[in-house]
Amino acid sequence: MAKETVEQWATRILLHAHAIKPCPDCGYMKLNFSFHGLDYAHALAQCDSYPRMSKAKCVEAVDAVFDSLGDECPACE
Ligand SMILES: [Zn+2]
């Protein structure tokens, strides 16, 4: 099994928390408006943390992926 990168891990956490969602047409990730999505993602990041990474770094990694995404799918515009 291929090792999951930090970005893949953070994307999985954000998807699980419904903080982001894939575009139904092309699969690009975009932000999902949910007031608690990011809070939930932070909580998940701390209990399902990336191997050998501190909880604080895990939360930062989740924020980095979240901040890199927009409200609109880049391929649909
Ligand atoms: Zn799209």
N, CA, C, O and the ligand as a Tripos MOL2 file, in Angstrom:
@<TRIPOS>MOLECULE
protein
  309   307    78     0     0
PROTEIN
NO_CHARGES

@<TRIPOS>ATOM
      1 N           0.8500   -1.1970    0.0000 N.3       1 MET1
      2 CA          0.0000    0.0000    0.0000 C.3       1 MET1
      3 C           0.8890    1.2520    0.0000 C.2       1 MET1
      4 O           1.8210    1.3570    0.7980 O.2       1 MET1
      5 N           0.6030    2.1710   -0.8750 N.am      2 ALA2
      6 CA          1.3880    3.4060   -0.9700 C.3       2 ALA2
      7 C           1.1920    4.2320    0.2960 C.2       2 ALA2
      8 O           0.1020    4.2860    0.8650 O.2       2 ALA2
      9 N           2.2690    4.8660    0.7160 N.am      3 LYS3
     10 CA          2.2010    5.6950    1.9190 C.3       3 LYS3
     11 C           1.3960    6.9580    1.6100 C.2       3 LYS3
     12 O           1.5590    7.5760    0.5580 O.2       3 LYS3
     13 N           0.5470    7.3150    2.5280 N.am      4 GLU4
     14 CA         -0.2850    8.4980    2.3630 C.3       4 GLU4
     15 C           0.5650    9.7480    2.6530 C.2       4 GLU4
     16 O           1.2310    9.8160    3.6850 O.2       4 GLU4
     17 N           0.5410   10.7240    1.7540 N.am      5 THR5
     18 CA          1.2770   11.9640    2.0100 C.3       5 THR5
     19 C           0.4990   12.8140    3.0280 C.2       5 THR5
     20 O          -0.6740   12.5640    3.3040 O.2       5 THR5
     21 N           1.1850   13.8170    3.5720 N.am      6 VAL6
     22 CA          0.5180   14.7130    4.5280 C.3       6 VAL6
     23 C          -0.6840   15.3830    3.8640 C.2       6 VAL6
     24 O          -1.7350   15.5420    4.4840 O.2       6 VAL6
     25 N          -0.5200   15.7750    2.5970 N.am      7 GLU7
     26 CA         -1.6080   16.4480    1.8820 C.3       7 GLU7
     27 C          -2.8080   15.4980    1.6930 C.2       7 GLU7
     28 O          -3.9630   15.8940    1.8480 O.2       7 GLU7
     29 N          -2.4990   14.2390    1.3540 N.am      8 GLN8
     30 CA         -3.5850   13.2610    1.1860 C.3       8 GLN8
     31 C          -4.2880   13.0090    2.5160 C.2       8 GLN8
     32 O          -5.5120   12.8940    2.5790 O.2       8 GLN8
     33 N          -3.4940   12.9260    3.5630 N.am      9 TRP9
     34 CA         -4.0620   12.7140    4.9040 C.3       9 TRP9
     35 C          -4.9750   13.8970    5.2740 C.2       9 TRP9
     36 O          -6.1050   13.7020    5.7220 O.2       9 TRP9
     37 N          -4.4640   15.1310    5.0790 N.am     10 ALA10
     38 CA         -5.2390   16.3290    5.4440 C.3      10 ALA10
     39 C          -6.5220   16.4170    4.6150 C.2      10 ALA10
     40 O          -7.5740   16.8020    5.1250 O.2      10 ALA10
     41 N          -6.4240   16.0570    3.3350 N.am     11 THR11
     42 CA         -7.6080   16.0820    2.4680 C.3      11 THR11
     43 C          -8.6440   15.0770    2.9650 C.2      11 THR11
     44 O          -9.8430   15.3530    2.9770 O.2      11 THR11
     45 N          -8.1570   13.9090    3.3730 N.am     12 ARG12
     46 CA         -9.0660   12.8760    3.8830 C.3      12 ARG12
     47 C          -9.7550   13.3530    5.1660 C.2      12 ARG12
     48 O         -10.9530   13.1360    5.3470 O.2      12 ARG12
     49 N          -9.0010   13.9980    6.0480 N.am     13 ILE13
     50 CA         -9.5690   14.5170    7.2950 C.3      13 ILE13
     51 C         -10.6330   15.5800    6.9930 C.2      13 ILE13
     52 O         -11.7100   15.5800    7.5900 O.2      13 ILE13
     53 N         -10.3170   16.4890    6.0560 N.am     14 LEU14
     54 CA        -11.2510   17.5760    5.7200 C.3      14 LEU14
     55 C         -12.5180   17.0190    5.0600 C.2      14 LEU14
     56 O         -13.6200   17.5140    5.3000 O.2      14 LEU14
     57 N         -12.3530   15.9930    4.2350 N.am     15 LEU15
     58 CA        -13.5210   15.3570    3.6010 C.3      15 LEU15
     59 C         -14.3900   14.6870    4.6580 C.2      15 LEU15
     60 O         -15.6140   14.8130    4.6430 O.2      15 LEU15
     61 N         -13.7450   13.9790    5.5690 N.am     16 HIS16
     62 CA        -14.4620   13.2810    6.6380 C.3      16 HIS16
     63 C         -15.2750   14.2760    7.4730 C.2      16 HIS16
     64 O         -16.3890   13.9790    7.9040 O.2      16 HIS16
     65 N         -14.6990   15.4590    7.6920 N.am     17 ALA17
     66 CA        -15.3580   16.4850    8.5040 C.3      17 ALA17
     67 C         -16.3600   17.3030    7.6880 C.2      17 ALA17
     68 O         -17.0260   18.1850    8.2300 O.2      17 ALA17
     69 N         -16.4680   17.0140    6.3890 N.am     18 HIS18
     70 CA        -17.3390   17.7730    5.4780 C.3      18 HIS18
     71 C         -16.9530   19.2430    5.4080 C.2      18 HIS18
     72 O         -17.7990   20.0990    5.1480 O.2      18 HIS18
     73 N         -15.6640   19.5400    5.6410 N.am     19 ALA19
     74 CA        -15.1760   20.9150    5.5100 C.3      19 ALA19
     75 C         -14.9030   21.2280    4.0430 C.2      19 ALA19
     76 O         -14.9140   22.3900    3.6350 O.2      19 ALA19
     77 N         -14.6590   20.1880    3.2600 N.am     20 ILE20
     78 CA        -14.4730   20.3410    1.8080 C.3      20 ILE20
     79 C         -15.3060   19.2690    1.1120 C.2      20 ILE20
     80 O         -15.7720   18.3200    1.7420 O.2      20 ILE20
     81 N         -15.4860   19.4370   -0.2010 N.am     21 LYS21
     82 CA        -16.2150   18.4110   -0.9570 C.3      21 LYS21
     83 C         -15.6700   18.3720   -2.3760 C.2      21 LYS21
     84 O         -15.1940   19.3850   -2.8880 O.2      21 LYS21
     85 N         -15.7350   17.2180   -3.0080 N.am     22 PRO22
     86 CA        -15.2530   17.1460   -4.3840 C.3      22 PRO22
     87 C         -16.3000   17.6860   -5.3530 C.2      22 PRO22
     88 O         -17.5010   17.4990   -5.1530 O.2      22 PRO22
     89 N         -15.8260   18.3650   -6.4160 N.am     23 CYS23
     90 CA        -16.7280   18.8030   -7.4790 C.3      23 CYS23
     91 C         -17.3460   17.5570   -8.1110 C.2      23 CYS23
     92 O         -16.6260   16.6220   -8.4590 O.2      23 CYS23
     93 N         -18.6800   17.5340   -8.2650 N.am     24 PRO24
     94 CA        -19.3090   16.3290   -8.8310 C.3      24 PRO24
     95 C         -18.9190   16.0890  -10.2920 C.2      24 PRO24
     96 O         -19.0060   14.9620  -10.7800 O.2      24 PRO24
     97 N         -18.4940   17.1380  -10.9860 N.am     25 ASP25
     98 CA        -18.1610   16.9970  -12.4110 C.3      25 ASP25
     99 C         -16.7300   16.5590  -12.6550 C.2      25 ASP25
    100 O         -16.4810   15.7250  -13.5260 O.2      25 ASP25
    101 N         -15.7670   17.1150  -11.8900 N.am     26 CYS26
    102 CA        -14.3660   16.8050  -12.1910 C.3      26 CYS26
    103 C         -13.5700   16.2830  -11.0040 C.2      26 CYS26
    104 O         -12.4270   15.8590  -11.1700 O.2      26 CYS26
    105 N         -14.1500   16.3060   -9.8170 N.am     27 GLY27
    106 CA        -13.4570   15.7110   -8.6840 C.3      27 GLY27
    107 C         -12.4830   16.6260   -7.9680 C.2      27 GLY27
    108 O         -11.8710   16.2130   -6.9830 O.2      27 GLY27
    109 N         -12.3160   17.8790   -8.4390 N.am     28 TYR28
    110 CA        -11.4580   18.8150   -7.7100 C.3      28 TYR28
    111 C         -12.1210   19.1300   -6.3720 C.2      28 TYR28
    112 O         -13.3450   19.2050   -6.2620 O.2      28 TYR28
    113 N         -11.2680   19.3140   -5.3510 N.am     29 MET29
    114 CA        -11.8120   19.6500   -4.0400 C.3      29 MET29
    115 C         -12.1410   21.1380   -3.9790 C.2      29 MET29
    116 O         -11.4220   21.9720   -4.5290 O.2      29 MET29
    117 N         -13.2270   21.4510   -3.3080 N.am     30 LYS30
    118 CA        -13.5720   22.8500   -3.0570 C.3      30 LYS30
    119 C         -14.1380   22.9570   -1.6520 C.2      30 LYS30
    120 O         -14.4970   21.9510   -1.0400 O.2      30 LYS30
    121 N         -14.2170   24.1870   -1.1380 N.am     31 LEU31
    122 CA        -14.6860   24.3850    0.2340 C.3      31 LEU31
    123 C         -16.1690   24.0830    0.3190 C.2      31 LEU31
    124 O         -16.9340   24.3700   -0.6030 O.2      31 LEU31
    125 N         -16.5600   23.5020    1.4330 N.am     32 ASN32
    126 CA        -17.9530   23.1830    1.6920 C.3      32 ASN32
    127 C         -18.3900   24.0870    2.8420 C.2      32 ASN32
    128 O         -17.8180   24.0200    3.9300 O.2      32 ASN32
    129 N         -19.3920   24.9250    2.6160 N.am     33 PHE33
    130 CA        -19.7860   25.8410    3.6770 C.3      33 PHE33
    131 C         -20.4210   25.0970    4.8320 C.2      33 PHE33
    132 O         -21.5240   24.5600    4.7290 O.2      33 PHE33
    133 N         -19.6960   25.0810    5.9280 N.am     34 SER34
    134 CA        -20.1650   24.4300    7.1350 C.3      34 SER34
    135 C         -19.4730   25.1190    8.2930 C.2      34 SER34
    136 O         -18.2450   25.1760    8.3460 O.2      34 SER34
    137 N         -20.2560   25.6390    9.2170 N.am     35 PHE35
    138 CA        -19.6610   26.3970   10.3200 C.3      35 PHE35
    139 C         -18.7760   25.5230   11.1980 C.2      35 PHE35
    140 O         -17.7990   26.0000   11.7770 O.2      35 PHE35
    141 N         -19.1180   24.2520   11.2950 N.am     36 HIS36
    142 CA        -18.3770   23.3880   12.2060 C.3      36 HIS36
    143 C         -17.3990   22.4700   11.4880 C.2      36 HIS36
    144 O         -16.6600   21.7250   12.1310 O.2      36 HIS36
    145 N         -17.3880   22.5170   10.1760 N.am     37 GLY37
    146 CA        -16.5410   21.5980    9.4190 C.3      37 GLY37
    147 C         -15.0670   21.6960    9.7720 C.2      37 GLY37
    148 O         -14.4000   20.6830    9.9830 O.2      37 GLY37
    149 N         -14.5590   22.9290    9.8360 N.am     38 LEU38
    150 CA        -13.1280   23.0900   10.1140 C.3      38 LEU38
    151 C         -12.8140   22.7400   11.5730 C.2      38 LEU38
    152 O         -11.7740   22.1500   11.8620 O.2      38 LEU38
    153 N         -13.7170   23.1060   12.4890 N.am     39 ASP39
    154 CA        -13.5180   22.7370   13.9040 C.3      39 ASP39
    155 C         -13.4660   21.2170   14.0500 C.2      39 ASP39
    156 O         -12.6370   20.6700   14.7770 O.2      39 ASP39
    157 N         -14.3700   20.5590   13.3430 N.am     40 TYR40
    158 CA        -14.4280   19.1020   13.4070 C.3      40 TYR40
    159 C         -13.1540   18.5130   12.7940 C.2      40 TYR40
    160 O         -12.6040   17.5380   13.3060 O.2      40 TYR40
    161 N         -12.6900   19.1150   11.6920 N.am     41 ALA41
    162 CA        -11.4590   18.6490   11.0560 C.3      41 ALA41
    163 C         -10.2700   18.7800   12.0110 C.2      41 ALA41
    164 O          -9.4050   17.9050   12.0580 O.2      41 ALA41
    165 N         -10.2330   19.8730   12.7690 N.am     42 HIS42
    166 CA         -9.1470   20.0490   13.7460 C.3      42 HIS42
    167 C          -9.2040   18.9550   14.8130 C.2      42 HIS42
    168 O          -8.1750   18.4160   15.2210 O.2      42 HIS42
    169 N         -10.4150   18.6370   15.2550 N.am     43 ALA43
    170 CA        -10.5700   17.5800   16.2630 C.3      43 ALA43
    171 C         -10.1410   16.2310   15.6970 C.2      43 ALA43
    172 O          -9.4380   15.4660   16.3570 O.2      43 ALA43
    173 N         -10.5690   15.9470   14.4700 N.am     44 LEU44
    174 CA        -10.1770   14.6830   13.8320 C.3      44 LEU44
    175 C          -8.6650   14.6120   13.6350 C.2      44 LEU44
    176 O          -8.0530   13.5580   13.8110 O.2      44 LEU44
    177 N          -8.0690   15.7530   13.2660 N.am     45 ALA45
    178 CA         -6.6300   15.8010   13.0130 C.3      45 ALA45
    179 C          -5.8500   15.4230   14.2670 C.2      45 ALA45
    180 O          -4.7510   14.8730   14.1850 O.2      45 ALA45
    181 N          -6.4260   15.7200   15.4240 N.am     46 GLN46
    182 CA         -5.7220   15.4280   16.6700 C.3      46 GLN46
    183 C          -5.9450   14.0040   17.1500 C.2      46 GLN46
    184 O          -5.0830   13.4480   17.8310 O.2      46 GLN46
    185 N          -7.0920   13.3910   16.8100 N.am     47 CYS47
    186 CA         -7.2700   11.9940   17.2600 C.3      47 CYS47
    187 C          -6.8680   10.9960   16.1810 C.2      47 CYS47
    188 O          -6.5880    9.8390   16.4950 O.2      47 CYS47
    189 N          -6.8310   11.4140   14.9120 N.am     48 ASP48
    190 CA         -6.3790   10.5300   13.8230 C.3      48 ASP48
    191 C          -5.1850   11.2340   13.1740 C.2      48 ASP48
    192 O          -5.1870   11.5050   11.9730 O.2      48 ASP48
    193 N          -4.1680   11.5250   13.9870 N.am     49 SER49
    194 CA         -3.0600   12.3610   13.5130 C.3      49 SER49
    195 C          -2.1520   11.6240   12.5320 C.2      49 SER49
    196 O          -2.1000   10.3940   12.4970 O.2      49 SER49
    197 N          -1.4440   12.4180   11.7410 N.am     50 TYR50
    198 CA         -0.5000   11.8670   10.7770 C.3      50 TYR50
    199 C           0.6620   11.2350   11.5410 C.2      50 TYR50
    200 O           1.1380   11.8020   12.5250 O.2      50 TYR50
    201 N           1.1240   10.0530   11.0900 N.am     51 PRO51
    202 CA          2.1750    9.3540   11.8390 C.3      51 PRO51
    203 C           3.4180   10.2100   12.0980 C.2      51 PRO51
    204 O           3.9160   10.8970   11.2070 O.2      51 PRO51
    205 N           3.8930   10.1510   13.3180 N.am     52 ARG52
    206 CA          5.1390   10.8220   13.7320 C.3      52 ARG52
    207 C           5.0910   12.3380   13.5220 C.2      52 ARG52
    208 O           6.1210   12.9670   13.2800 O.2      52 ARG52
    209 N           3.9040   12.9140   13.6140 N.am     53 MET53
    210 CA          3.8070   14.3740   13.5010 C.3      53 MET53
    211 C           3.0400   14.8620   14.7310 C.2      53 MET53
    212 O           2.0850   14.2210   15.1710 O.2      53 MET53
    213 N           3.4660   16.0010   15.2800 N.am     54 SER54
    214 CA          2.8030   16.5180   16.4800 C.3      54 SER54
    215 C           1.3820   16.9570   16.1520 C.2      54 SER54
    216 O           1.0630   17.2550   15.0010 O.2      54 SER54
    217 N           0.5380   16.9930   17.1700 N.am     55 LYS55
    218 CA         -0.8570   17.3970   16.9620 C.3      55 LYS55
    219 C          -0.9410   18.8180   16.4090 C.2      55 LYS55
    220 O          -1.7860   19.1060   15.5610 O.2      55 LYS55
    221 N          -0.0630   19.7080   16.8880 N.am     56 ALA56
    222 CA         -0.0740   21.0950   16.4090 C.3      56 ALA56
    223 C           0.2770   21.1490   14.9200 C.2      56 ALA56
    224 O          -0.3380   21.8940   14.1570 O.2      56 ALA56
    225 N           1.2660   20.3560   14.5170 N.am     57 LYS57
    226 CA          1.6640   20.3150   13.1040 C.3      57 LYS57
    227 C           0.5410   19.7210   12.2520 C.2      57 LYS57
    228 O           0.3390   20.1310   11.1090 O.2      57 LYS57
    229 N          -0.1740   18.7700   12.8040 N.am     58 CYS58
    230 CA         -1.2890   18.1510   12.0810 C.3      58 CYS58
    231 C          -2.3780   19.1870   11.8010 C.2      58 CYS58
    232 O          -2.9180   19.2530   10.6970 O.2      58 CYS58
    233 N          -2.6910   19.9910   12.8140 N.am     59 VAL59
    234 CA         -3.7070   21.0280   12.6410 C.3      59 VAL59
    235 C          -3.2330   22.0460   11.5950 C.2      59 VAL59
    236 O          -4.0210   22.5020   10.7660 O.2      59 VAL59
    237 N          -1.9490   22.3940   11.6400 N.am     60 GLU60
    238 CA         -1.3870   23.3230   10.6430 C.3      60 GLU60
    239 C          -1.4980   22.7450    9.2340 C.2      60 GLU60
    240 O          -1.8190   23.4680    8.2900 O.2      60 GLU60
    241 N          -1.2370   21.4560    9.0890 N.am     61 ALA61
    242 CA         -1.2900   20.8090    7.7700 C.3      61 ALA61
    243 C          -2.7150   20.8150    7.2260 C.2      61 ALA61
    244 O          -2.9320   21.0180    6.0310 O.2      61 ALA61
    245 N          -3.6850   20.5900    8.1140 N.am     62 VAL62
    246 CA         -5.0940   20.6260    7.7100 C.3      62 VAL62
    247 C          -5.4620   22.0500    7.2570 C.2      62 VAL62
    248 O          -6.1300   22.2340    6.2390 O.2      62 VAL62
    249 N          -5.0180   23.0470    8.0270 N.am     63 ASP63
    250 CA         -5.2950   24.4430    7.6600 C.3      63 ASP63
    251 C          -4.6540   24.8100    6.3230 C.2      63 ASP63
    252 O          -5.2450   25.5390    5.5260 O.2      63 ASP63
    253 N          -3.4450   24.3040    6.0800 N.am     64 ALA64
    254 CA         -2.7400   24.6340    4.8320 C.3      64 ALA64
    255 C          -3.5140   24.1330    3.6250 C.2      64 ALA64
    256 O          -3.6410   24.8410    2.6260 O.2      64 ALA64
    257 N          -4.0330   22.9060    3.7150 N.am     65 VAL65
    258 CA         -4.8250   22.3620    2.5960 C.3      65 VAL65
    259 C          -6.1450   23.1350    2.4740 C.2      65 VAL65
    260 O          -6.5700   23.4790    1.3710 O.2      65 VAL65
    261 N          -6.7810   23.4010    3.6110 N.am     66 PHE66
    262 CA         -8.0550   24.1350    3.6070 C.3      66 PHE66
    263 C          -7.8700   25.5160    2.9730 C.2      66 PHE66
    264 O          -8.6820   25.9380    2.1480 O.2      66 PHE66
    265 N          -6.7930   26.2240    3.3630 N.am     67 ASP67
    266 CA         -6.5490   27.5790    2.8570 C.3      67 ASP67
    267 C          -6.1890   27.5960    1.3750 C.2      67 ASP67
    268 O          -6.3510   28.6180    0.7080 O.2      67 ASP67
    269 N          -5.6990   26.4650    0.8540 N.am     68 SER68
    270 CA         -5.3020   26.4130   -0.5580 C.3      68 SER68
    271 C          -6.5020   26.2190   -1.4720 C.2      68 SER68
    272 O          -6.3840   26.3580   -2.6900 O.2      68 SER68
    273 N          -7.6560   25.8990   -0.8950 N.am     69 LEU69
    274 CA         -8.8370   25.6290   -1.7120 C.3      69 LEU69
    275 C          -9.7580   26.8380   -1.7560 C.2      69 LEU69
    276 O          -9.7420   27.6820   -0.8600 O.2      69 LEU69
    277 N         -10.5590   26.9080   -2.8080 N.am     70 GLY70
    278 CA        -11.4900   28.0100   -2.9720 C.3      70 GLY70
    279 C         -12.9280   27.5390   -2.9350 C.2      70 GLY70
    280 O         -13.2050   26.3500   -2.7820 O.2      70 GLY70
    281 N         -13.8480   28.5000   -3.0780 N.am     71 ASP71
    282 CA        -15.2780   28.1790   -3.0430 C.3      71 ASP71
    283 C         -15.7360   27.5220   -4.3530 C.2      71 ASP71
    284 O         -16.7170   26.7790   -4.3890 O.2      71 ASP71
    285 N         -14.9980   27.8190   -5.4200 N.am     72 GLU72
    286 CA        -15.4080   27.3150   -6.7280 C.3      72 GLU72
    287 C         -14.3960   26.2910   -7.2220 C.2      72 GLU72
    288 O         -13.2090   26.3780   -6.9090 O.2      72 GLU72
    289 N         -14.8660   25.3330   -7.9850 N.am     73 CYS73
    290 CA        -13.9780   24.3460   -8.5860 C.3      73 CYS73
    291 C         -13.1270   25.0590   -9.6560 C.2      73 CYS73
    292 O         -13.6760   25.7550  -10.5100 O.2      73 CYS73
    293 N         -11.7910   24.8920   -9.6180 N.am     74 PRO74
    294 CA        -10.9380   25.6050  -10.5880 C.3      74 PRO74
    295 C         -11.1550   25.1540  -12.0290 C.2      74 PRO74
    296 O         -10.8690   25.9010  -12.9640 O.2      74 PRO74
    297 N         -11.6490   23.9610  -12.2070 N.am     75 ALA75
    298 CA        -11.8120   23.4290  -13.5750 C.3      75 ALA75
    299 C         -13.1590   23.8280  -14.1890 C.2      75 ALA75
    300 O         -13.3190   23.7890  -15.4090 O.2      75 ALA75
    301 N         -14.1120   24.2060  -13.3620 N.am     76 CYS76
    302 CA        -15.4580   24.5240  -13.8740 C.3      76 CYS76
    303 C         -15.6180   25.9890  -14.2510 C.2      76 CYS76
    304 O         -16.5550   26.3500  -14.9630 O.2      76 CYS76
    305 N         -14.7120   26.8310  -13.7790 N.am     77 GLU77
    306 CA        -14.8600   28.2700  -14.0470 C.3      77 GLU77
    307 C         -14.4470   28.6280  -15.4720 C.2      77 GLU77
    308 O         -14.5100   29.7960  -15.8590 O.2      77 GLU77
    309 ZN        -15.4640   21.0540  -11.4510 Zn       78 ZN78
@<TRIPOS>BOND
     1     1     2 1
     2     2     3 1
     3     3     4 2
     4     3     5 am
     5     5     6 1
     6     6     7 1
     7     7     8 2
     8     7     9 am
     9     9    10 1
    10    10    11 1
    11    11    12 2
    12    11    13 am
    13    13    14 1
    14    14    15 1
    15    15    16 2
    16    15    17 am
    17    17    18 1
    18    18    19 1
    19    19    20 2
    20    19    21 am
    21    21    22 1
    22    22    23 1
    23    23    24 2
    24    23    25 am
    25    25    26 1
    26    26    27 1
    27    27    28 2
    28    27    29 am
    29    29    30 1
    30    30    31 1
    31    31    32 2
    32    31    33 am
    33    33    34 1
    34    34    35 1
    35    35    36 2
    36    35    37 am
    37    37    38 1
    38    38    39 1
    39    39    40 2
    40    39    41 am
    41    41    42 1
    42    42    43 1
    43    43    44 2
    44    43    45 am
    45    45    46 1
    46    46    47 1
    47    47    48 2
    48    47    49 am
    49    49    50 1
    50    50    51 1
    51    51    52 2
    52    51    53 am
    53    53    54 1
    54    54    55 1
    55    55    56 2
    56    55    57 am
    57    57    58 1
    58    58    59 1
    59    59    60 2
    60    59    61 am
    61    61    62 1
    62    62    63 1
    63    63    64 2
    64    63    65 am
    65    65    66 1
    66    66    67 1
    67    67    68 2
    68    67    69 am
    69    69    70 1
    70    70    71 1
    71    71    72 2
    72    71    73 am
    73    73    74 1
    74    74    75 1
    75    75    76 2
    76    75    77 am
    77    77    78 1
    78    78    79 1
    79    79    80 2
    80    79    81 am
    81    81    82 1
    82    82    83 1
    83    83    84 2
    84    83    85 am
    85    85    86 1
    86    86    87 1
    87    87    88 2
    88    87    89 am
    89    89    90 1
    90    90    91 1
    91    91    92 2
    92    91    93 am
    93    93    94 1
    94    94    95 1
    95    95    96 2
    96    95    97 am
    97    97    98 1
    98    98    99 1
    99    99   100 2
   100    99   101 am
   101   101   102 1
   102   102   103 1
   103   103   104 2
   104   103   105 am
   105   105   106 1
   106   106   107 1
   107   107   108 2
   108   107   109 am
   109   109   110 1
   110   110   111 1
   111   111   112 2
   112   111   113 am
   113   113   114 1
   114   114   115 1
   115   115   116 2
   116   115   117 am
   117   117   118 1
   118   118   119 1
   119   119   120 2
   120   119   121 am
   121   121   122 1
   122   122   123 1
   123   123   124 2
   124   123   125 am
   125   125   126 1
   126   126   127 1
   127   127   128 2
   128   127   129 am
   129   129   130 1
   130   130   131 1
   131   131   132 2
   132   131   133 am
   133   133   134 1
   134   134   135 1
   135   135   136 2
   136   135   137 am
   137   137   138 1
   138   138   139 1
   139   139   140 2
   140   139   141 am
   141   141   142 1
   142   142   143 1
   143   143   144 2
   144   143   145 am
   145   145   146 1
   146   146   147 1
   147   147   148 2
   148   147   149 am
   149   149   150 1
   150   150   151 1
   151   151   152 2
   152   151   153 am
   153   153   154 1
   154   154   155 1
   155   155   156 2
   156   155   157 am
   157   157   158 1
   158   158   159 1
   159   159   160 2
   160   159   161 am
   161   161   162 1
   162   162   163 1
   163   163   164 2
   164   163   165 am
   165   165   166 1
   166   166   167 1
   167   167   168 2
   168   167   169 am
   169   169   170 1
   170   170   171 1
   171   171   172 2
   172   171   173 am
   173   173   174 1
   174   174   175 1
   175   175   176 2
   176   175   177 am
   177   177   178 1
   178   178   179 1
   179   179   180 2
   180   179   181 am
   181   181   182 1
   182   182   183 1
   183   183   184 2
   184   183   185 am
   185   185   186 1
   186   186   187 1
   187   187   188 2
   188   187   189 am
   189   189   190 1
   190   190   191 1
   191   191   192 2
   192   191   193 am
   193   193   194 1
   194   194   195 1
   195   195   196 2
   196   195   197 am
   197   197   198 1
   198   198   199 1
   199   199   200 2
   200   199   201 am
   201   201   202 1
   202   202   203 1
   203   203   204 2
   204   203   205 am
   205   205   206 1
   206   206   207 1
   207   207   208 2
   208   207   209 am
   209   209   210 1
   210   210   211 1
   211   211   212 2
   212   211   213 am
   213   213   214 1
   214   214   215 1
   215   215   216 2
   216   215   217 am
   217   217   218 1
   218   218   219 1
   219   219   220 2
   220   219   221 am
   221   221   222 1
   222   222   223 1
   223   223   224 2
   224   223   225 am
   225   225   226 1
   226   226   227 1
   227   227   228 2
   228   227   229 am
   229   229   230 1
   230   230   231 1
   231   231   232 2
   232   231   233 am
   233   233   234 1
   234   234   235 1
   235   235   236 2
   236   235   237 am
   237   237   238 1
   238   238   239 1
   239   239   240 2
   240   239   241 am
   241   241   242 1
   242   242   243 1
   243   243   244 2
   244   243   245 am
   245   245   246 1
   246   246   247 1
   247   247   248 2
   248   247   249 am
   249   249   250 1
   250   250   251 1
   251   251   252 2
   252   251   253 am
   253   253   254 1
   254   254   255 1
   255   255   256 2
   256   255   257 am
   257   257   258 1
   258   258   259 1
   259   259   260 2
   260   259   261 am
   261   261   262 1
   262   262   263 1
   263   263   264 2
   264   263   265 am
   265   265   266 1
   266   266   267 1
   267   267   268 2
   268   267   269 am
   269   269   270 1
   270   270   271 1
   271   271   272 2
   272   271   273 am
   273   273   274 1
   274   274   275 1
   275   275   276 2
   276   275   277 am
   277   277   278 1
   278   278   279 1
   279   279   280 2
   280   279   281 am
   281   281   282 1
   282   282   283 1
   283   283   284 2
   284   283   285 am
   285   285   286 1
   286   286   287 1
   287   287   288 2
   288   287   289 am
   289   289   290 1
   290   290   291 1
   291   291   292 2
   292   291   293 am
   293   293   294 1
   294   294   295 1
   295   295   296 2
   296   295   297 am
   297   297   298 1
   298   298   299 1
   299   299   300 2
   300   299   301 am
   301   301   302 1
   302   302   303 1
   303   303   304 2
   304   303   305 am
   305   305   306 1
   306   306   307 1
   307   307   308 2
@<TRIPOS>SUBSTRUCTURE
     1 MET1         2 RESIDUE 1 A MET
     2 ALA2         6 RESIDUE 1 A ALA
     3 LYS3        10 RESIDUE 1 A LYS
     4 GLU4        14 RESIDUE 1 A GLU
     5 THR5        18 RESIDUE 1 A THR
     6 VAL6        22 RESIDUE 1 A VAL
     7 GLU7        26 RESIDUE 1 A GLU
     8 GLN8        30 RESIDUE 1 A GLN
     9 TRP9        34 RESIDUE 1 A TRP
    10 ALA10       38 RESIDUE 1 A ALA
    11 THR11       42 RESIDUE 1 A THR
    12 ARG12       46 RESIDUE 1 A ARG
    13 ILE13       50 RESIDUE 1 A ILE
    14 LEU14       54 RESIDUE 1 A LEU
    15 LEU15       58 RESIDUE 1 A LEU
    16 HIS16       62 RESIDUE 1 A HIS
    17 ALA17       66 RESIDUE 1 A ALA
    18 HIS18       70 RESIDUE 1 A HIS
    19 ALA19       74 RESIDUE 1 A ALA
    20 ILE20       78 RESIDUE 1 A ILE
    21 LYS21       82 RESIDUE 1 A LYS
    22 PRO22       86 RESIDUE 1 A PRO
    23 CYS23       90 RESIDUE 1 A CYS
    24 PRO24       94 RESIDUE 1 A PRO
    25 ASP25       98 RESIDUE 1 A ASP
    26 CYS26      102 RESIDUE 1 A CYS
    27 GLY27      106 RESIDUE 1 A GLY
    28 TYR28      110 RESIDUE 1 A TYR
    29 MET29      114 RESIDUE 1 A MET
    30 LYS30      118 RESIDUE 1 A LYS
    31 LEU31      122 RESIDUE 1 A LEU
    32 ASN32      126 RESIDUE 1 A ASN
    33 PHE33      130 RESIDUE 1 A PHE
    34 SER34      134 RESIDUE 1 A SER
    35 PHE35      138 RESIDUE 1 A PHE
    36 HIS36      142 RESIDUE 1 A HIS
    37 GLY37      146 RESIDUE 1 A GLY
    38 LEU38      150 RESIDUE 1 A LEU
    39 ASP39      154 RESIDUE 1 A ASP
    40 TYR40      158 RESIDUE 1 A TYR
    41 ALA41      162 RESIDUE 1 A ALA
    42 HIS42      166 RESIDUE 1 A HIS
    43 ALA43      170 RESIDUE 1 A ALA
    44 LEU44      174 RESIDUE 1 A LEU
    45 ALA45      178 RESIDUE 1 A ALA
    46 GLN46      182 RESIDUE 1 A GLN
    47 CYS47      186 RESIDUE 1 A CYS
    48 ASP48      190 RESIDUE 1 A ASP
    49 SER49      194 RESIDUE 1 A SER
    50 TYR50      198 RESIDUE 1 A TYR
    51 PRO51      202 RESIDUE 1 A PRO
    52 ARG52      206 RESIDUE 1 A ARG
    53 MET53      210 RESIDUE 1 A MET
    54 SER54      214 RESIDUE 1 A SER
    55 LYS55      218 RESIDUE 1 A LYS
    56 ALA56      222 RESIDUE 1 A ALA
    57 LYS57      226 RESIDUE 1 A LYS
    58 CYS58      230 RESIDUE 1 A CYS
    59 VAL59      234 RESIDUE 1 A VAL
    60 GLU60      238 RESIDUE 1 A GLU
    61 ALA61      242 RESIDUE 1 A ALA
    62 VAL62      246 RESIDUE 1 A VAL
    63 ASP63      250 RESIDUE 1 A ASP
    64 ALA64      254 RESIDUE 1 A ALA
    65 VAL65      258 RESIDUE 1 A VAL
    66 PHE66      262 RESIDUE 1 A PHE
    67 ASP67      266 RESIDUE 1 A ASP
    68 SER68      270 RESIDUE 1 A SER
    69 LEU69      274 RESIDUE 1 A LEU
    70 GLY70      278 RESIDUE 1 A GLY
    71 ASP71      282 RESIDUE 1 A ASP
    72 GLU72      286 RESIDUE 1 A GLU
    73 CYS73      290 RESIDUE 1 A CYS
    74 PRO74      294 RESIDUE 1 A PRO
    75 ALA75      298 RESIDUE 1 A ALA
    76 CYS76      302 RESIDUE 1 A CYS
    77 GLU77      306 RESIDUE 1 A GLU
    78 ZN78       309 GROUP 0 **** ****
